[in-house]
Amino acid sequence: MNSITRSIKQHGATKVIPKTKLALAVALALSFPAQVLAAEVELPRIDVVGEGGEAIAKLPGSVAIITQEELALTQPLSTQDALKSVPGIVVREEEGYGFIPNIGMRGLNPNRSQKLLVLEDGVPVAPGLFLANESYYSPRIERMQSIEVLKGAAGLRYGPTTIGGVINYQTKDPEQGAKVTAKAGSHGYRLIGLDAGGTAPSGEALGGISLVKAEGDGFRHNAFDMTDLMVKGGMALGDNQWVGVKFTHYDNDINTSYVGLRPNEFRDDPTKNPAPNDYFLTDRNSFDINHEWQINDAVKLNTLLYWSQLTRDYWRREVQARSADGTTFVPCDGSAYCMNGNNRTFEMMGLDSRLHINYDGFGIKNEAEIGIRLHSDKLNNQKVRSKTDPNARSGDLTEDDTQKAQGIAFYGQNRFILNERVAVTPGLRIETYDQSRKNELTGLSGESSNTEVMPGIGATWQLAPQTQLFAGAFKGFSPAMVATAISGAGVDQQLDAERSNNFEIGVRGTAQRLSYEATAFHMDFSNQIIPQSESGGVGATVTNAGATLNQGLEGAIGYDLGAGWGVDANATWVPTAKFNSTKIVGGIDRNGNRLPYAPELTANLAVSYATGGLRTSLGAYHVSSQFVDPENTVAQSADGRRGEIPAYTTLDLNVRYAIDKQLSVFGTVRNLTDKKYIASRNPDGIFPGVERNVEVGASYKF
């Protein structure tokens, strides 16, 4: 009998299944529901949190997991939409569907999700970690099985830009058979999805595809046409190695713009598209290979090789004037440039290898992780302009530069298990990187090099079987982007990286029907970089904002009321999110002002009911008032770009019914009360929140 085994994760522990049992499980899966197979076969990947209570208990930081069951019930429009339910997170809506994500954490600006690290199966999602940590693309929620959110010192293991935290989207593993999903909704929304997979007769290889096609007229007459494809598979290599591969393709044409509504437009016609000639065109391909080698019972090596290429063409009409009544664009009569193509192509690749070692030392048990990551970014950035065609896709090349970055990181941590209740985990990450920029029109070029040392330490203390304390401290770091670190003339701007000292302490646990987590956090920035790109909104400049301070509390609670009823609630209170030093910019001292897009309170409340195949929930989402500029302007400006955003609360109703093991139907009503509210004033004007909309659908498993 062969001794091949397969290591899988189950309830946070590692379970070893003999080959014979695995093959039997696969054989039985041919006549059982597909989810049985998914529970037995799992492809190797890098997890941020892991599965089960034991994995969470090892992490000295705040943790949230959005499960597959929650995603199936709420049917979120996007990953950004799903993340609204996580404590600490605030989102800034732009085009309504989350195609261009703006996600913030603990009072940090959500602009293009630049203040946190976003991963998919452990692979960076942003087009360039050291070039532009701006999320021009978001993986589609339809191919996710769960979402992990981790805050605190443990995030240092995964890269820079973890000051706010780490989000890891986990894609679905292939399942035996096929499932078709169809949706339809307001504003011409329609979606068709296919998930199909199969397993080799031996049970040691599997593969499948996930294909989604969606289109719609848009919430503000900003139509889109999106295709998303994932091909994923893997196999065993000998007795103790496994490999997983994944390819994704995404393309989306969105009739959206940086230009928002002006005050009178918002009052009279909030669904208006103020810039019908503007288009955001995205095309992305990615490929990654995950390898797992179980060297022995105590040593495991995970290696991840990844590559992606993203093309983002943003065609926008040139603004001539703004007033309370609307936006006037430069006429395309040949006298001046009227149409701009801000076109970028990114290429990213890297290698991330991690060695896990369990050993006895210093008279106690230890769990160590050491690793290295090699990373490379490249960007071709061009501006193409036309004087005659408002729908141009070509014209005069007026800007052309190439940006590159290479980085190498060493990191390690050791979890000292002092006894059955207490563990301490110190860690260290050293990140060194080089950046360069060349103006292809003038030949001017420049370079910049930096090295960052980021220590951290965390601890967990199991006070009782149902209660755990956790605490951590770490140095956070986010690099200055090349476009701001090096000028177009090739001059190093000496722009300091973003650095902060971060602390948190919390408690989590369960007690019969109750589950809870509460965390106090403190983020003391020696320097925070305020938004430099146009997406950052009016007043964006290339500057260090100086010292800032974010501190507050976040908490989550869930309670099983019995008889199928349950309630879940969470809230994040950020009483302090301020400029904390005298920093004169444009003659204005911002010391003590509140940071932009840092609401003092965000909260969620959901009541759920389940019986038989029925699952339903009613949820409320609240965001308190926000400032949109460092000057904390309260009164609305004539063009709508400045002014306080009032607080708002929206309600969502979700229903899902499993008719049998093959067929499920579902429906969602978002913004149930049709609340009219301002979601954002950036990049340029008022972006309304999505009005009431309805979506219905069904899925069938063959």
C-alpha positions, 0 to 999 in steps of 0.5 A: 500500500502506498504511503502518499498522504495529503495535508489539508486544513480542517478547523484550524488544525492540520489533518493527514489523510492517507491516499486510500481514504482520499481516493475513496472520498473522491470516488464517493463524491461522484454520487454525493453533493459537490461540496463534500468533495470541496471539503476533502480536496484543497489546493495549496495557497497562502492564507492570511488567517487560516481556517478554524478557531485554532488558526485565529487564536494564534494571531495577535491581532484583530481578525474578521472572516466573511464566509462562503455562506454569508456571501451566498446570502447577501449576494454583494455586488463586489468585494468592496460591497462585501467588506462594508460589513467588516468592523474598521472598514469604510468604503467610498463609492464611485461608479456604484459597482465597486469596479474601482475600489476605494477601501479605507481602514480605521480612519485612513483615507480610502482613496484607491485602497492605498492605505492597506495591502490587498491580496488574492490567494496571497498575491498582491492585487494592486498593479505595483507595490512600489510604483502605484499601490492604487487599486484600478482593479478589484477581483470579482466577488463571484469567484470568491469563497471567503474574504480574510481581514487581518490587522496588527503586527501579524500583517508584516509577514505579507508586505509593505503598506500593511499599516491599515491591515491586510485583506486576502480574497480567497478564490473557490477551489474547483468542484466536481460537476457544474453550476450555473448562476443567473442574475437580473436587476435594476438598471438593466443589470444582468449576469450569467456565471458558470462554475465547472470542475472535475477530478482525476480518477486517482483523486490526486488532481483536480481542475476547473473554471469560473466564468462570469459575464455581466453588463448593465446600464449603470446606476448613473447611466454609466454602462459597463460590460465585464468579463471575468475568467478564472482557470484553476487546478492542481495535483500531487507531486510524489509523496509529500508535494502539491502544486496549484496553478491559477490563470485569470483574465478580466476586462471591463469597459465602464462609462464612468468619469472622475467628474461628479455631479454639481449641487443643482444636478444632484438635487434635480437628477442624481442619476445623471451621467455628467461626462458621457464621453468618459470611459475607464477601460481595464484589461488584466491577465494574471498567472500564479503557481503555488507549491507546497512541500511537507518536508517532514512532520515539523517542516513545511515549505510554501513557494508562490510564483506570480505574474500579472499585467494590467492595462488601464486606459482612462479616456476623459474630456477636458474640463473647461469650467465648473458651476453649481449647474454643471460641468462645461467641457472644452469643445472639440473644434480643433482649437485646443485639446479636448480629450485625454487618454491617460493610459497605463500598462503595469507588469508585476512579478514576484517570488514569495517563499516561506519556511514553517518550522515547529520545534522545541527550544528554550525549554518550550514549543516554538512555531517559526516562519522565515521567508524571502520575497523578490518583487518587480514592478514596471509601468509604461505611462502615456498621455494621448490627446485629441483636439477634434474627437470627443470619442477619440482613442488616439491622438498626439502623444504628449507624455510618455514615461517608464517607471520601474521598481525592484524590491527584496524582502526578508522576514521572520517570526517566532511564536514562543508558546510559553505555556498552554495559555500564553504565546509571544510572537516577535517578528521582523521584516526588512524591505529594500527597494530601488525605484527609477523613472525615465521620461521617454520624450526628453530622455531625462531619468532618475533613481531612488533607493530605500531600505526599511526595517519593520519590527513587530511583536504580538502576544495572546493570552487565553484567559479562559476557554472562551476568552482570549486577550491579544495585543501587538505593536509594530512599525508600519511602512508604505513606500512613496510612489515613483510618480511622486518620489521622482519628478518628471525631470528625473529629480529625487524629490526626497519624499519620505516614505509613510511610517507609523508606530501602531499599537492595538489591544483586544479581547475575543471569544465565545460564550454559549450563543455569544461571540465577540471581539473588541479592539482598541487601536493607536496609529501614530504616523511620523509622516502620512502622505496625503493623496497626490493623484487627481483621484484624491480630489481637490487640494491634492498635492505632492507633499508629506502631510507630517505627523498624524494620529488615528486612534479608536475602538472597534467591536463586533458581536453575534448572538444566536437568539434561538428558533432560527433567529440571530443578530450581528452587530459591529461598530468602529469609533474613531474619535481621533483622526487628525493632523498632529503637527504644524504643516503649512501647505498653501499658507494653511496650518492644518494642525488639529484638523480631522483627516479627510474621509475619516468618519467618526462612527461606522456601524452595522446591524443585521437581524437574520432568520433561518428555517429549513432551506430559507435564509434571510437577513435585514441589515443596516449600515451607518456612516457618520459625517465626513470632511473631504479636504484637509481644511475641514470645509463645512459649507458646500462649494459652488462646484460641489467639490468641497463641503462636509458629507452628511451622515447616512444610514441604508438598509439592505434586505436579503433572501435565499431559499434552497429548493433542493440540493441542486436549485437555489433562488435568491433576491436582494433589495439594497437601500430599501428606503431609497435614501438619497445621500452623498457617498463622495465628493472626490475625485471631482464633484458629488458622487451619489450613493446608489438608490434603491435597487433590486436583484433576483437570481438562481443557481443550479448544480448539475 
